[in-house]
Amino acid sequence: MALAAALVAASPVPMAEAAAADWQGAQWISPDTADSKTWDDFVLDVDFTIEAAAASVVFRAKDTGNFYLWQINAALTPGKVLLRPHAKVDGRFSTLAEIDLGPFDLSARHHLRVRAEGATITTWIDGTQVSQLTDTALSKGTVGFRSSTSDGVQERAAYDNLAIHSLAGDELYRDSYDTEPGGQLEPTGDPTLIQREPDAPMLRREFALGKPIASARADVYGLGFYELHLNGNKVGDHVLTPASSQYGERNLYDSYDVTAALRRGANAVGVWLGNGYGANYNPYGFRWLGPKQAIVLIDVTYTDGTHQAITSDPSWKWSTGAIVGNDIYGGEKYDARLNQPGWDKPGFDDSRWLPTKAVAAPSPNLSPNTMPAIRVVQTLRPARLTQPKPGVYIYDLGQNIAGWPRLSSMQGPRGTTIKLRTAEELGKDGLLDTFTNRNAAATDTYILSGQGPETYEPRFTYHGFRYVELTGYPGRPTLDTLQGRVVHADVESTGSFDSDNELLNQIWRNNRWSILNNSMSLPTDTPVRDERTPPTMDVQAYRDAAVREFGMNSFYAKYLRDLPPGTALPSDAAKAQYPDMAGGQISLAWTLYEQYGDRATLAETYPKMKAFVDRNATDVPSHIWPADQGFGDWCPPDHGPEANDGMGSPSAGDCFSEVSLVNTALSYQQAVDVAKAAQVVGTATEVSHYTELADSIRQAFNDHFLSADGTTYGSGRQTTSVLPLAFGMVPAANVKAVGEQLVATILSKDKGHLDTGIFGTRYLVDALAKIGRIDVAMTILNQRTYPSFGFEIAHGATTSWEQWLYSSGMETHDHAMFAGINASLYTEFAGIKPSSPGYRTVTIAPQIPPQLGTVSASLETVSGRIASRWTQTADGIRLAVTIPAGVTATVVLGGITNTVGAGHWTFSTKK
């Protein structure tokens, strides 16, 4: 029985059409949980272990003041263990009986069964009936546990395998607590009732279409995550929908062409909801803390031109299904025994389903989603399968990815529990090393229905990983049993790079993977640990690479609306004005204009760009940014004893660096970008104002940080000169001296290695190119010892690390913040730079280090494909360029400049 969802072929509706959608009375609906997980007659089973004093099970709980309490107590009467049934009514307990259970091993696990049928309640312990009594105080409610004190002793008990069945034997509820520490629940509440809000409710409605169908569109939004289903199939190939946003301010719905999914006659629509970015999500991200809810409109156009609208309203019903747990960090639990086949088809018996209710909209702004959809973009076959311990199988995908594993062709007994855990690394014993997961359990659980073959992949979670641990598998798995599903925003690949240096090529590939793995519905810091929040600082360091490698215009335009300049992450308001944080959005808006000609986003962002720069000019009149406000050149190499030659330790890593200098330099760059934006969407007065402000910041920077001898800045560490050289801040008279000192620092003090954090690394090649020392840049990039990209690759990296260290106090091996150097592979090594917005004019002036024989790069720009390829031999250099129609290129090689139009051109120099 294959449980992977089939797909209805559906494509997103063009945004112009979606934007015009009228919701035609559709209502926001949510599961009505008033009768959820409440039972009158039932059989309760649970395993328990008394750790101290007593174990207490609660049932028919109306609320915390009204419930039955069945207590197995070992503290009140010395030498005896008693069953003590209680009724709590309106907050007051009464004891219904005391039954001596006789010999009772307190060190063992025991089993409790309670059968409640009307007023008769029968109890079994370890299969032996010990009580039957009659009580009419409580007739219906939910179940749970209680921990209190008995004779001054704190009660402690562990519970496992809770199950509720109808008197006829139908399973109504089950929880094995395998996601709890130790695989058991140890409650501390008085009482702790089971969660009545469903983790993954399914909402459905049937409807009839009475005429031939010409076309149909579905508009849908659901919180936290949703899947739309029609007539037995999932609609479309989007995953992890909807796009994350500031949910209380705007909600981004998706539109699908569902013409082929509908038919004349009976139809059914379903929406499956998950937790999404809920209460367990990091508070520095956008969280939805309200109820799971959805809004749906299916607009059908008949061949006669008439319309019919199918909308969400409280006539829909809901139920739980096979997904019994889902968490963005923890993973998903799928119990195939609870699957409801056909729930999304017409004719399904939903008589036992519960009602929905109308709820308030999460925000007043329901807008079409314009960013690229998140999809499964690739499926990887594992490179290796090992068995380091009996029953423990480790799959190596050969690549660090964001996404999830998929299991195929599983067959085994009903109730078999299979677990998948993910991690980036392995320990020396060949087992998972989950250190970089931090508090993310990254565990997916599948319980077989026994109706194989069965296929499973998660819906409402994702992980960052290379390795997968498979346990509980019935039989011996093969390489074909599991696949890695690569998931990210489906952005177009627009950049390509190749050289005759395989290390440089691998650096390029690793950085591309990190950018993609951290592109979901927002940029993320890492897909691995319990963060995955939008990192304005990281994006500031790698945006120039991202926009060359991929078509990021609509992705970043949406991101700028979520977090415009001067907007802090949730719970992080203090950083709203830091240049190294929210200030990066200024330069991002300019970058979108420069790369894509996106004037609309620039104009929309411009008022907040101005406000950000003006406020900082007022708040910091000296223009020298305070050393205690910001992050600076984040995460440079650690040179202390804990670095351990790059292998690090849990206490290694010191990420704050050059905070004042870096933020002051970034303030200058941001003022320059506002001045440039003013030339496009502002006024002449504003151009003058921001140009003068940038000049003032540059002057203050040099007055404060430039050394007395005019050769270096600040502490003299590499970044202190890299940024002013790359940004054009160094006085013309000092460029030569500053450049020479930087080279001396790199080659002598740092022995040809980088000594930079995320901003210094981004601009390192650019700075060296400006002083004519691209050879030194290549020396750095060729290193294979710590600290270097080559050191990471020598230790198995397929994505870029968070720190130059293998291990540190804050570490994952999939961060994009060092990926910005990829921009220089295009702009310096290949020499491709836009000289007007959208590459309508372009300069191609490659910087050619002696260590390289050939470089080839291309960019798919909004103006067409631009390519640069050079080959260096003992005789000279040959450069071939490709220019698209309508573009003019200035080509510089060997000090000679040529201007060319569309076509393929070849230039050469001789030595």
C-alpha positions in Angstrom: 0.0 0.0 0.0 1.9 3.1 -1.2 1.3 6.0 1.1 3.2 8.7 -0.8 0.7 11.2 -2.1 0.0 11.2 -5.8 0.0 14.6 -7.4 -2.5 16.4 -9.5 -0.6 18.2 -12.2 -1.3 21.8 -11.4 0.6 24.9 -12.2 0.5 28.2 -10.3 -1.9 30.7 -11.8 -0.2 33.8 -13.2 0.0 36.5 -10.5 -1.9 39.1 -12.4 -4.9 36.7 -12.5 -4.4 35.6 -8.8 -4.2 39.2 -7.7 -7.7 39.9 -9.1 -9.3 37.0 -7.2 -12.4 37.8 -5.2 -12.8 35.4 -2.3 -16.5 35.3 -2.9 -17.5 34.8 0.8 -14.9 32.2 1.7 -14.4 32.0 5.4 -11.4 31.2 7.6 -12.2 27.9 9.2 -10.5 25.8 11.9 -11.2 22.5 13.7 -13.8 22.8 16.4 -12.1 20.9 19.2 -14.9 21.1 21.7 -15.4 17.3 21.3 -11.9 16.5 20.2 -10.3 13.6 22.1 -13.2 13.3 24.4 -14.9 10.0 25.0 -17.8 8.6 27.0 -17.5 4.8 26.7 -14.0 3.4 25.9 -11.2 1.1 26.9 -8.0 2.8 28.1 -4.6 1.0 28.1 -1.3 2.3 29.4 2.0 1.0 30.6 3.4 2.6 33.8 6.3 2.5 36.1 6.2 4.0 39.6 9.4 5.9 40.3 8.3 7.5 43.5 5.1 7.3 45.6 2.4 6.9 42.9 1.2 6.7 39.4 -2.1 8.5 38.5 -4.2 8.2 35.3 -6.9 10.7 34.6 -10.0 10.1 32.4 -13.4 11.6 31.5 -11.8 14.9 32.2 -14.1 17.8 31.5 -11.4 20.3 32.6 -8.8 20.5 35.3 -11.5 20.6 38.0 -13.6 17.7 36.9 -12.2 14.3 36.2 -11.7 10.7 37.4 -8.3 9.9 38.9 -7.2 6.3 39.1 -4.2 6.3 41.4 -1.8 3.3 42.1 -0.2 4.5 45.4 2.8 3.0 47.1 3.3 5.7 49.8 0.2 6.1 51.9 0.2 2.6 53.6 3.6 1.1 54.4 4.1 -2.3 52.8 1.1 -2.0 50.5 0.3 -0.8 47.0 -3.3 0.5 46.7 -5.5 1.3 43.8 -7.3 4.5 44.9 -10.1 5.6 42.4 -11.2 9.2 42.9 -13.7 11.6 41.4 -12.9 15.3 41.3 -16.0 17.4 40.9 -16.0 21.1 40.9 -12.5 21.1 42.2 -13.1 18.7 45.2 -11.8 15.1 45.4 -13.8 12.2 46.8 -12.2 8.7 47.2 -14.4 6.0 45.6 -12.5 3.0 46.9 -9.2 1.6 48.2 -8.1 -1.8 46.8 -5.0 -3.6 48.0 -3.2 -4.9 45.0 -1.2 -7.5 47.0 2.4 -8.3 45.9 3.6 -5.6 43.6 7.1 -5.2 42.1 7.8 -1.4 42.2 10.9 -1.8 40.0 8.9 -3.3 37.2 6.7 -1.9 34.4 3.0 -2.6 34.8 0.0 -2.3 32.6 -3.3 -0.6 33.5 -6.6 -1.2 31.7 -9.7 0.8 32.4 -13.1 0.0 30.8 -15.7 2.8 31.1 -19.2 1.8 30.0 -21.8 4.2 31.2 -21.6 4.3 35.0 -19.7 1.0 35.3 -15.9 1.3 35.4 -13.8 -1.9 35.4 -10.1 -2.0 36.2 -7.4 -4.5 35.4 -3.7 -4.4 36.5 -1.3 -6.6 34.5 -4.2 -8.5 33.0 -6.0 -9.2 36.3 -9.3 -7.6 37.1 -8.9 -5.8 40.4 -12.0 -3.6 40.6 -15.5 -2.9 39.2 -17.4 0.1 40.6 -20.3 2.3 39.6 -20.3 6.1 39.6 -22.3 8.7 37.7 -20.4 11.9 38.5 -18.7 12.2 35.1 -19.8 10.9 31.8 -17.5 12.2 29.1 -14.1 13.8 28.7 -10.5 13.5 27.8 -7.6 11.6 29.4 -4.3 12.4 31.0 -2.0 12.0 34.0 -1.5 13.6 37.4 1.6 14.2 39.6 1.2 15.5 43.1 2.4 14.5 46.6 1.6 11.5 48.7 2.3 11.6 52.4 4.9 14.4 51.7 6.6 12.4 48.9 6.6 13.9 45.4 4.9 11.5 43.0 6.9 10.4 39.9 5.9 8.0 37.3 6.7 7.1 33.7 4.1 6.2 31.1 4.2 4.5 27.8 2.0 3.1 25.0 -1.2 5.0 25.9 -4.1 3.7 23.7 -7.9 4.4 23.7 -10.3 2.0 21.9 -14.0 2.0 21.5 -15.9 -0.8 23.2 -16.1 -2.4 19.8 -12.3 -2.4 19.5 -11.8 0.5 17.1 -8.7 2.5 17.9 -9.5 6.1 18.9 -6.2 7.4 20.1 -2.6 6.2 20.6 0.7 7.7 21.7 3.8 5.7 22.3 5.7 8.8 23.6 8.8 7.8 21.6 9.6 11.4 20.9 9.9 12.0 24.7 13.3 11.8 26.4 13.8 8.1 27.1 10.8 7.2 25.0 8.4 7.6 28.0 6.2 10.4 29.3 7.1 11.7 32.8 4.4 14.3 33.5 4.7 16.9 36.2 1.3 18.6 35.9 -1.7 18.4 38.2 -3.2 17.3 35.9 -1.5 16.9 32.5 -4.2 16.3 29.9 -3.5 15.1 26.4 -3.3 17.8 23.7 -6.7 18.3 22.2 -5.5 20.6 19.5 -4.7 18.3 16.6 -1.2 18.2 15.2 -2.2 17.6 11.6 -6.0 17.9 11.1 -7.6 17.1 7.8 -10.5 19.3 6.6 -12.9 18.2 3.9 -16.0 18.9 1.9 -17.8 17.3 -1.0 -19.5 19.3 -3.8 -21.1 18.7 -7.1 -20.4 20.4 -10.4 -23.4 20.3 -12.8 -22.0 21.4 -16.2 -19.0 20.8 -18.5 -16.0 22.6 -17.0 -14.0 25.1 -19.0 -11.5 26.1 -16.4 -11.0 26.2 -12.6 -8.7 27.9 -10.2 -8.0 27.2 -6.5 -6.8 29.9 -4.2 -5.7 28.6 -0.8 -3.9 29.5 2.4 -3.5 27.4 5.5 -1.6 27.7 8.8 0.9 26.5 9.9 1.6 24.4 6.8 -1.0 23.1 4.3 -1.5 20.6 1.5 -4.5 21.0 -0.8 -6.2 17.8 -2.1 -8.8 17.3 -4.8 -10.5 14.0 -5.7 -7.9 11.8 -4.1 -4.7 13.6 -5.0 -2.5 16.4 -3.6 -2.8 19.5 -5.8 0.5 20.7 -7.3 4.1 20.0 -6.3 4.6 22.8 -3.7 5.9 21.7 -0.3 6.2 23.5 3.0 3.5 26.0 2.0 2.5 28.7 2.6 5.4 31.1 2.4 6.5 32.3 5.8 5.7 35.9 6.5 4.9 38.2 9.4 1.6 36.4 9.8 -0.1 39.1 11.8 0.6 41.7 9.0 0.2 39.8 5.7 -0.6 36.3 4.5 0.5 35.0 1.1 -1.9 32.7 -0.6 -1.2 30.3 -3.5 -3.2 29.9 -6.7 -3.4 26.7 -8.8 -5.0 25.8 -12.1 -7.1 22.8 -11.1 -9.1 22.3 -14.3 -7.8 18.8 -14.8 -8.4 17.8 -11.2 -12.2 18.4 -11.3 -15.0 16.6 -13.0 -18.7 17.0 -13.7 -20.6 15.4 -10.9 -19.3 14.5 -7.4 -16.1 16.0 -6.2 -14.2 16.4 -2.9 -11.8 18.9 -1.6 -9.5 18.5 1.4 -6.9 20.5 3.2 -4.3 18.9 5.4 -2.8 21.2 8.0 0.5 21.0 10.0 2.2 23.0 12.7 4.5 24.9 10.4 6.5 27.7 12.1 4.5 27.4 15.4 5.2 27.7 19.1 8.3 25.5 19.0 9.9 27.6 16.3 12.7 29.9 17.3 11.4 33.3 18.6 13.8 35.1 16.3 11.7 33.9 13.3 8.1 34.6 12.2 5.9 32.3 14.3 2.2 31.5 14.0 0.8 31.0 17.5 -2.9 31.0 16.6 -5.1 28.1 15.6 -4.6 25.9 12.6 -6.9 27.4 10.0 -7.4 27.7 6.3 -9.3 29.6 3.6 -10.2 28.1 0.2 -11.8 29.3 -2.9 -12.3 27.1 -6.0 -13.6 29.2 -8.8 -15.1 27.1 -11.6 -15.9 28.5 -15.0 -18.3 26.4 -17.1 -18.2 26.2 -20.9 -21.4 28.3 -21.0 -19.6 31.1 -19.3 -21.3 30.8 -15.9 -19.4 30.4 -12.7 -19.6 28.3 -9.5 -17.6 29.0 -6.3 -16.8 26.4 -3.8 -15.6 28.1 -0.6 -14.5 27.2 2.9 -17.1 27.6 5.6 -18.2 25.8 8.8 -20.1 23.2 6.8 -16.7 21.5 6.3 -15.7 18.7 8.6 -12.4 17.6 10.2 -10.6 14.7 11.6 -7.1 13.5 12.6 -5.2 11.1 10.4 -1.9 9.3 10.1 0.3 12.3 11.0 0.3 12.2 14.8 3.2 14.6 15.3 5.1 17.2 13.3 7.6 19.8 14.2 9.9 21.9 12.1 12.9 20.8 14.2 11.8 17.5 15.8 10.5 15.8 12.7 7.3 14.0 11.7 5.6 10.9 13.1 3.3 9.0 10.7 1.2 6.1 12.0 0.0 4.4 8.8 -2.5 2.4 10.9 -4.4 5.6 11.4 -4.5 6.4 7.7 -8.0 7.2 6.3 -7.9 6.1 2.7 -10.2 8.1 0.5 -10.7 11.0 2.9 -10.1 13.4 0.0 -12.4 11.6 -2.4 -16.2 11.9 -2.9 -18.3 9.2 -1.2 -16.0 8.9 1.8 -17.9 8.2 5.1 -17.2 11.2 7.3 -20.1 10.6 9.7 -17.6 10.4 12.6 -15.8 13.5 11.6 -16.1 16.6 13.7 -17.4 20.1 12.8 -15.2 23.1 11.9 -15.9 26.6 13.0 -15.3 30.1 11.6 -12.4 32.0 13.0 -10.8 35.4 12.6 -8.4 36.1 9.8 -4.7 36.1 10.9 -4.2 39.5 9.3 -6.2 42.0 7.2 -3.9 41.5 4.2 -4.4 38.3 2.1 -2.1 38.8 -0.9 -0.9 36.5 -3.7 2.4 34.8 -3.2 4.9 36.0 -5.8 8.1 34.2 -4.7 9.3 30.9 -6.2 7.6 27.9 -4.8 9.4 25.5 -2.5 9.7 22.1 -4.2 11.5 18.8 -4.1 14.0 19.8 -6.8 16.2 16.7 -6.8 16.3 13.1 -5.5 19.7 11.7 -4.5 20.6 8.0 -4.4 22.8 7.3 -1.4 26.5 6.9 -2.1 27.1 4.4 0.7 25.3 2.2 3.2 26.9 0.8 6.3 25.9 -1.1 9.4 28.0 0.1 12.4 25.8 -1.8 14.9 23.3 -4.6 14.6 20.0 -3.1 13.3 21.5 0.4 12.8 22.0 1.4 9.2 23.7 4.6 8.1 23.1 6.1 4.7 25.6 8.6 3.2 24.0 10.8 0.5 27.4 12.1 -0.4 26.1 15.7 -0.2 24.8 17.9 2.6 21.3 18.9 1.7 18.1 20.5 3.1 15.1 18.3 2.8 14.2 14.9 4.1 14.7 11.2 3.5 12.2 9.0 1.6 11.6 5.3 2.3 10.4 3.0 -0.5 9.0 -0.5 -0.8 8.7 -1.2 2.9 6.9 -4.4 4.0 6.5 -5.7 7.5 4.1 -6.6 10.3 1.5 -4.0 11.3 2.8 -1.8 14.0 6.4 -2.0 13.1 8.1 1.3 14.1 10.8 2.6 11.7 12.9 5.6 12.6 14.9 8.0 10.5 17.4 10.3 12.2 19.6 12.8 10.3 22.9 14.5 10.9 25.7 16.3 9.0 28.5 14.2 10.3 29.6 10.8 11.6 31.6 10.0 14.6 34.7 7.8 14.6 32.4 4.8 15.4 30.5 5.3 12.2 27.3 6.4 14.0 25.6 9.8 13.7 27.3 12.8 15.3 24.4 15.0 16.0 26.4 17.9 17.7 25.5 20.4 14.9 21.8 19.6 15.3 21.9 21.2 18.7 18.3 20.8 20.1 16.8 19.7 16.8 15.8 16.0 17.2 15.6 15.6 13.4 13.8 12.3 13.7 11.0 11.0 11.4 9.0 8.0 12.6 6.9 5.7 10.4 4.7 3.0 11.8 3.7 0.3 9.2 0.1 -0.4 8.4 1.1 -4.0 7.4 -0.5 -3.5 4.0 2.7 -3.2 2.1 4.6 -2.3 0.1 4.6 1.2 1.8 6.4 4.4 0.8 6.9 7.4 3.1 8.3 10.8 3.1 7.5 13.7 5.6 5.2 16.6 4.7 5.5 19.1 7.5 9.1 19.2 8.5 12.6 19.4 7.0 16.2 18.7 8.0 19.7 19.7 7.1 21.8 16.6 6.7 24.1 14.3 4.7 23.7 11.1 6.8 20.6 9.2 7.7 20.3 6.6 10.5 17.7 3.9 9.8 16.5 1.7 12.7 13.6 -0.7 13.2 13.6 -1.7 9.5 12.0 -5.1 8.9 14.6 -7.0 7.0 17.8 -5.8 5.4 17.7 -2.4 3.6 19.6 -1.7 0.4 20.8 1.5 -1.3 17.5 1.6 -3.1 15.5 1.6 0.1 16.1 5.2 0.9 16.5 8.4 -1.1 17.5 12.0 -0.2 14.9 14.5 -1.2 16.5 18.0 -1.9 14.1 20.8 -1.0 14.4 24.5 -1.4 12.9 27.5 -3.2 12.8 26.5 -6.9 15.0 29.4 -8.1 16.5 29.2 -11.6 20.3 28.4 -11.8 21.7 31.5 -13.6 25.5 31.2 -13.0 28.1 28.7 -14.1 31.8 28.6 -13.3 34.6 26.2 -14.1 38.4 26.3 -14.0 41.4 24.0 -14.3 41.7 24.1 -10.5 39.4 21.5 -8.9 39.7 22.9 -5.5 38.4 26.3 -6.7 35.6 24.5 -8.5 34.7 22.6 -5.3 34.6 25.9 -3.3 32.2 27.2 -5.9 30.0 24.1 -5.7 30.0 24.0 -1.9 28.9 27.7 -1.7 26.1 27.2 -4.2 24.7 24.3 -2.2 24.8 26.4 1.0 22.9 29.2 -0.6 20.2 26.8 -1.9 19.9 24.9 1.3 19.3 28.2 3.1 16.6 29.4 0.6 13.2 28.3 1.8 10.4 30.8 1.9 12.9 33.1 3.6 16.7 33.0 3.7 17.7 31.0 6.7 20.9 30.9 8.7 21.1 27.1 8.6 18.8 24.2 7.8 20.3 22.0 10.5 19.9 23.2 14.1 16.9 24.7 16.0 17.2 28.1 14.3 16.4 28.5 10.5 15.6 32.1 11.1 16.0 34.9 8.5 19.6 36.2 8.9 19.9 39.7 7.6 23.6 39.7 8.5 24.4 36.5 6.6 22.4 37.7 3.5 24.4 40.9 3.5 27.6 38.9 3.2 26.4 36.6 0.4 23.7 38.4 -1.6 26.1 39.3 -4.4 26.9 35.6 -4.9 23.3 34.5 -4.7 22.0 36.9 -7.3 24.6 35.7 -9.8 24.2 32.0 -9.1 20.4 32.0 -9.1 17.3 34.0 -10.2 16.7 35.6 -6.8 14.7 38.7 -7.8 11.2 37.7 -6.6 12.7 35.7 -3.7 14.6 38.7 -2.3 11.8 41.2 -3.2 9.5 39.2 -1.0 12.2 39.1 1.7 12.5 42.9 1.6 8.8 43.3 2.2 9.1 40.9 5.2 12.2 42.7 6.6 12.8 46.2 5.1 15.7 48.3 6.3 15.4 49.2 10.0 13.2 46.2 10.8 14.6 43.7 13.3 13.9 40.1 13.6 11.1 39.2 16.1 12.4 39.4 19.7 15.5 41.3 18.5 14.5 44.9 18.3 17.8 46.2 19.6 19.5 45.3 16.3 17.1 47.1 14.0 19.7 49.9 13.3 22.9 47.9 13.2 24.6 48.4 9.8 25.8 44.8 9.9 22.2 43.5 10.4 19.1 45.3 9.1 21.3 47.8 7.2 22.1 45.1 4.7 18.6 45.4 3.3 19.6 48.8 1.9 22.3 47.3 -0.3 20.0 44.4 -1.2 17.4 46.7 -2.7 20.1 48.4 -4.7 21.5 45.0 -5.8 18.1 43.9 -7.1 18.0 47.1 -9.2 21.6 46.6 -10.4 21.2 42.9 -11.3 17.6 42.8 -12.5 16.6 46.4 -13.2 14.0 46.0 -10.5 13.0 49.7 -10.1 9.7 48.8 -8.4 11.3 47.1 -5.4 13.9 49.9 -5.1 11.1 52.6 -5.1 9.1 50.6 -2.6 12.1 50.2 -0.3 13.6 53.7 -0.8 11.7 55.5 2.0 13.0 53.1 4.6 16.5 53.1 3.1 16.6 56.9 3.7 15.1 56.6 7.2 17.7 54.0 8.2 20.7 56.0 7.1 19.3 59.3 8.4 18.6 57.9 11.8 22.1 56.4 12.2 23.6 59.8 11.0 21.6 61.4 13.8 22.2 58.8 16.5 25.9 58.5 15.7 27.0 62.0 14.8 30.7 61.1 14.8 29.9 58.4 12.2 32.2 56.0 14.1 30.0 53.1 15.1 30.1 52.0 18.8 32.2 48.9 19.4 29.6 47.3 21.6 26.7 47.4 19.1 26.9 44.9 16.4 28.7 41.7 15.3 31.5 43.0 13.0 33.5 40.7 10.8 31.6 37.7 12.2 33.4 34.4 12.9 37.0 35.0 11.8 39.5 32.2 12.4 40.2 31.3 16.1 44.0 31.3 16.7 43.8 30.3 20.3 44.9 26.9 21.8 41.3 25.6 21.6 41.5 25.9 17.7 43.4 22.6 17.8 44.8 23.1 14.2 41.3 23.7 12.9 39.6 20.7 14.5 38.4 22.9 17.3 36.6 21.9 20.5 33.2 22.7 22.2 34.8 25.8 23.7 36.5 27.1 20.6 35.4 30.0 18.4 35.3 33.7 19.0 33.0 35.3 16.5 32.9 39.0 17.4 35.5 40.9 15.5 36.3 44.5 14.5 32.7 45.6 15.3 33.3 49.4 15.1 35.4 49.4 12.0 33.2 47.0 10.1 29.9 48.8 11.0 31.4 52.1 10.1 32.6 50.8 6.7 29.1 49.3 6.0 27.5 52.6 7.0 29.5 54.2 4.2 28.5 51.5 1.7 24.8 52.0 2.7 25.0 55.7 2.4 26.5 55.3 -1.1 23.8 52.9 -2.1 21.1 55.3 -0.9 22.7 58.1 -3.0 22.7 55.9 -6.0 19.1 54.9 -5.4 18.2 58.6 -5.1 19.5 59.1 -8.6 16.9 56.6 -9.8 13.8 57.2 -7.6 14.7 60.3 -5.5 15.5 63.9 -6.0 18.6 65.9 -6.9 18.6 67.3 -3.3 18.6 63.7 -1.9 21.4 62.7 -4.2 23.5 65.6 -2.9 22.5 64.9 0.7 23.5 61.2 0.7 26.6 61.7 -1.3 27.8 64.3 1.2 26.8 62.0 4.0 28.9 59.1 2.5 31.8 61.5 2.1 31.5 62.5 5.7 31.5 58.9 6.9 34.6 58.1 4.7 36.5 61.0 6.1 35.6 60.1 9.7 36.6 56.5 9.0 40.0 57.5 7.8 40.5 60.0 10.5 39.7 57.4 13.2 41.1 54.1 11.9 43.9 54.9 9.4 47.3 54.4 11.1 49.7 57.4 11.6 52.0 56.0 8.9 49.1 55.6 6.5 49.7 51.9 5.8 46.9 50.1 7.6 43.7 50.4 9.6 42.7 49.6 13.2 44.2 46.4 14.5 45.8 45.6 11.2 43.9 42.4 10.8 43.2 41.6 7.2 39.5 42.8 7.2 40.5 46.2 8.5 42.2 47.0 5.1 40.1 44.7 2.9 36.8 46.6 3.4 38.2 50.2 2.8 40.1 49.0 -0.3 37.1 47.1 -1.7 34.7 50.0 -0.9 37.0 52.7 -2.3 37.4 54.4 1.0 41.2 54.6 1.1 42.7 58.0 0.1 44.3 57.8 -3.3 47.7 58.6 -1.9 47.5 55.7 0.5 46.2 52.9 -1.7 49.6 51.6 -2.6 50.9 51.5 1.0 47.7 50.0 2.4 47.7 47.4 -0.3 51.4 46.5 0.2 50.8 46.1 4.0 47.8 43.9 3.4 49.8 41.6 1.1 52.6 41.5 3.7 50.1 40.6 6.4 48.6 37.8 4.3 51.9 36.3 3.1 54.1 36.8 6.1 52.0 37.1 9.3 49.2 34.7 8.1 51.4 32.5 6.0 49.2 32.8 2.9 46.0 32.1 4.7 42.9 34.1 5.1 42.2 35.7 8.5 38.7 37.0 7.8 35.1 36.6 9.0 32.1 36.8 6.7 32.5 40.4 5.4 36.3 40.2 5.0 35.9 37.0 3.2 33.3 38.4 0.9 35.5 41.3 -0.2 38.9 39.7 0.1 39.4 38.9 -3.6 37.9 42.2 -4.7 40.3 44.2 -2.5 43.3 42.2 -3.8 42.1 42.6 -7.4 41.9 46.4 -6.9 45.6 46.6 -6.0 46.6 44.2 -8.8 47.4 41.2 -6.6 45.0 38.6 -7.8 47.8 36.2 -7.4 47.6 36.6 -3.6 43.9 35.8 -3.7 44.7 32.6 -5.5 47.4 31.7 -3.0 44.7 32.0 -0.3 42.2 30.0 -2.2 44.7 27.2 -2.9 45.3 26.5 0.8 44.3 23.2 2.3 45.3 23.7 5.9 43.5 25.7 8.5 42.0 28.2 8.1 40.8 27.8 4.5 38.0 26.6 2.4 40.4 23.8 1.3 40.7 22.7 5.0 36.9 22.3 5.1 36.9 20.3 1.9 39.8 18.1 3.1 37.5 17.2 6.0 34.6 16.1 3.8 32.7 19.4 3.4 30.2 19.6 0.6 28.7 22.9 1.9 30.4 25.9 3.6 30.8 25.8 7.4 29.6 28.3 10.0 33.1 28.7 11.3 36.5 27.9 9.8 36.8 25.3 12.7 35.4 21.8 12.3 34.0 22.0 15.9 33.2 25.0 18.0 30.7 26.2 20.6 28.4 27.3 17.8 28.7 25.2 14.7 26.9 23.8 11.7 28.4 22.7 8.5 25.8 24.3 6.3 25.9 28.1 6.6 25.8 30.4 3.5 27.4 33.4 5.2 30.9 32.6 3.8 29.5 31.9 0.3 29.8 35.5 -0.8 33.2 34.9 -2.2 31.5 33.2 -5.2 30.6 36.7 -6.4 34.3 37.4 -7.0 34.6 34.3 -9.2 32.3 36.0 -11.7 33.3 39.6 -11.2 37.1 39.3 -10.8 38.3 35.9 -12.2 35.8 35.9 -15.1 35.6 39.7 -15.0 31.9 40.1 -15.7 30.4 43.2 -14.1 27.2 45.2 -14.9 27.9 48.8 -15.9 24.2 49.7 -16.0 21.1 48.1 -14.4 20.1 44.7 -15.7 23.4 44.3 -17.7 22.2 46.5 -20.6 25.9 47.5 -20.6 28.6 45.3 -19.2 32.3 45.3 -18.5 34.4 42.2 -19.0 37.8 42.6 -17.5 39.1 39.4 -16.0 41.9 39.3 -13.4 44.2 36.5 -14.4 46.4 34.9 -11.7 49.5 33.0 -12.8 48.3 29.9 -10.8 45.3 29.3 -13.2 45.3 28.1 -16.7 41.7 28.6 -17.6 38.5 30.1 -16.3 35.0 29.8 -17.8 31.9 31.5 -16.5 28.5 32.6 -17.7 25.5 34.5 -16.3 21.9 34.2 -17.5 21.0 37.9 -17.0 17.7 39.6 -17.6 19.3 40.9 -20.8 20.5 37.4 -21.9 23.4 35.1 -21.5 26.8 36.7 -21.0 29.9 34.5 -21.0 33.6 34.9 -20.4 36.2 32.2 -21.0 40.0 32.7 -20.9 42.9 30.4 -21.4 46.5 31.2 -20.3 49.5 29.5 -21.8 53.2 30.2 -22.1 52.5 32.2 -25.2 49.8 34.5 -23.9 46.1 34.8 -23.0 43.1 34.1 -25.2 39.7 35.5 -24.1 36.4 34.5 -25.6 33.2 36.4 -24.7 29.5 36.1 -25.6 27.3 39.1 -25.6 23.5 38.9 -26.1 21.4 41.1 -28.4 20.9 44.6 -27.2 23.8 44.6 -24.8 27.1 46.6 -25.3 30.2 45.3 -23.7 33.5 47.0 -22.8 36.2 44.3 -22.9 39.5 44.9 -21.2 42.5 42.5 -21.7 46.2 43.3 -21.3 45.5 47.0 -20.9 43.6 47.2 -24.2 40.0 48.2 -24.2 37.5 47.2 -26.9 33.8 48.0 -27.2 31.6 45.3 -28.8 27.9 44.5 -29.3 26.0 41.2 -29.6 27.9 38.1 -30.7 30.8 35.9 -30.0 34.2 37.7 -29.7 37.7 36.5 -29.2 40.7 38.6 -27.9 44.2 37.6 -27.3 47.5 39.0 -25.9 51.0 37.6 -26.3 53.7 37.4 -23.7 
